Amino acid sequence: MAIKLDIVTAEKVVFSDDVDIVIAPGLEGQLAILPHHAPLMTTLTSGELIARKEGQEYCMAISGGYLEVRPDRVIVLADEAERAEEIDIARAEAAKKRAQETLVHPASQVDAARAEAALRRAIARLEVAERIKKRRKV
């Protein structure tokens, strides 16, 4: 048995397929959604979202958003979402470095908050890319 998963951002549909399980980064920890899960709506944080289908994993870095579980589907409305294989590691490293530098000497509280969010996004992207790289070596 499977459940339909749609992951969308304001710009595009990142993923749409039937899957066996969805593992998403909730504010209070990982959420695992299986077919026939109770209806649910929750906020997501930056991190790795994993969809498994017939033994294959699809990994994505997301940076916040919302997850809704309906009887027939899971919908993720992500602020940003990127498939693991699409992550530009050099760009993510540069974003992480910029955010860290801004946090050392923020011009305002707003700059500090933006830098913290940017740092969380960059770290999530790098962790997902690194995990995929390790799996391919095995």
C-alpha positions in Angstrom: 0.0 0.0 0.0 1.3 3.5 -0.8 0.3 7.1 -0.2 0.7 10.0 -2.7 3.4 12.6 -1.8 3.5 16.0 -3.3 6.4 18.4 -2.4 5.9 21.8 -3.8 7.5 25.3 -3.4 6.3 28.6 -4.7 8.4 28.0 -7.8 7.9 24.3 -8.7 6.8 20.8 -7.9 9.9 19.2 -6.5 8.5 15.6 -6.1 5.2 13.9 -6.8 4.8 10.2 -6.6 3.2 7.3 -4.6 5.5 6.3 -1.7 5.6 3.8 1.1 6.7 6.2 3.9 7.6 9.9 4.4 10.1 11.0 7.0 10.0 14.7 7.6 11.8 17.2 9.9 9.1 18.5 12.3 9.7 21.2 14.8 9.8 18.7 17.7 11.6 15.9 15.8 11.2 13.6 12.9 7.8 12.6 11.7 7.1 9.3 10.0 4.0 9.1 7.8 2.7 5.8 6.6 -0.4 5.1 4.5 -3.6 5.4 6.6 -2.0 7.9 8.9 -4.4 10.1 10.9 -5.1 13.6 9.3 -2.5 16.0 10.5 -1.1 19.5 9.8 2.2 20.6 11.2 5.1 23.0 10.7 8.4 21.7 9.3 11.9 22.9 10.0 15.1 22.8 7.9 16.4 19.4 7.4 16.2 16.2 5.4 13.0 14.8 4.1 13.1 11.2 3.0 10.5 9.4 0.8 10.8 5.6 0.4 9.3 3.6 -2.4 9.9 -0.1 -2.9 13.2 0.0 -1.1 14.5 3.1 -2.9 15.1 6.4 -1.0 14.5 9.9 -2.4 16.2 12.5 -0.2 15.5 16.2 -0.2 16.8 19.2 1.7 13.9 21.4 2.8 14.0 24.7 4.7 10.8 25.0 6.6 7.2 24.9 5.5 4.1 22.9 6.3 3.1 19.2 6.0 -0.5 18.2 5.7 -1.6 14.6 5.9 -5.0 13.8 4.2 -6.6 10.4 3.9 -5.2 10.0 0.3 -2.1 12.0 0.3 0.7 13.9 2.0 1.3 17.5 0.9 4.5 19.4 1.8 4.4 23.1 1.1 8.1 23.9 1.5 9.8 27.3 1.7 12.6 25.7 -0.3 13.2 22.1 -1.3 16.0 20.6 -3.3 16.6 17.0 -4.3 19.9 15.6 -3.0 21.3 15.1 -6.5 20.6 18.8 -7.4 22.5 20.3 -4.4 25.4 22.4 -5.4 27.9 21.7 -2.6 30.2 24.6 -3.3 27.2 27.0 -3.3 26.0 25.6 0.0 29.4 25.8 1.6 29.7 29.5 0.5 26.2 30.2 1.9 27.2 28.6 5.2 30.4 30.7 5.4 28.5 33.9 4.6 26.0 33.2 7.3 28.6 32.3 9.9 30.5 35.6 9.1 27.3 37.6 9.4 26.6 36.0 12.8 30.0 37.1 14.1 29.1 40.8 13.5 25.4 41.2 12.7 24.4 44.8 11.8 21.0 44.2 13.5 18.8 41.6 15.1 17.1 41.2 11.8 20.4 40.4 10.1 21.2 37.9 12.9 17.9 36.1 12.5 18.3 36.0 8.7 21.8 34.6 9.1 20.7 32.0 11.5 18.0 30.8 9.1 20.5 30.9 6.2 22.9 28.8 8.3 20.3 26.2 9.1 19.4 25.9 5.4 23.0 25.6 4.3 23.7 23.0 7.0 20.6 20.9 6.0 21.7 21.1 2.3 25.2 20.0 3.1 24.1 17.1 5.4 21.8 15.8 2.7 24.4 16.0 0.0 27.0 14.4 2.3 24.7 11.5 3.2 24.0 10.8 -0.5 27.7 11.0 -1.3 28.5 8.4 1.4 25.7 6.0 0.2 27.0 6.1 -3.4 30.5 5.1 -2.2 29.2 2.0 -0.4 
